[in-house]
Amino acid sequence: MATLNPPYLNFNGNCEEAFTFYKSVFGGEFASITRFKDAPSENPVPESEAGKIANIGFPIGQGGSLMGSDVPESYGKAVIGTNVYVPVNTESEEEATRLFNGLSAGGQVMMPLDKTFWNAYFGMFTDKFGVQWMISYDYNQ
């Protein structure tokens, strides 16, 4: 059965600044930081975006966490109020495909469901009600 993941926040180039602030308030250490330049070369990014955050996360309290990224310019700007995604982790590619296809029907796909360089089957979309979703199956489960 699918499970919901922690909130995922998007930023317009100031993700690292925001997460450094959040970490200063909550304490702890970053669990992961990936920059766009760390992506494989088949996914080139403009030099102006190379140092921006592709994915960052840190634990909060017992079992909680917060995650986020900067929005690539090619995706448009993150809009405050709609810069939060509902992440769902699935138990199989089949479940990921079923949920992605069902929830995205009538909506707008930003990143089609596909295998990624971070070893996941992943996609992002906004549903027909304006809710943003990330569907993922982690091959390392």
Disulfide bonds with the S-S distance in Angstrom:
none
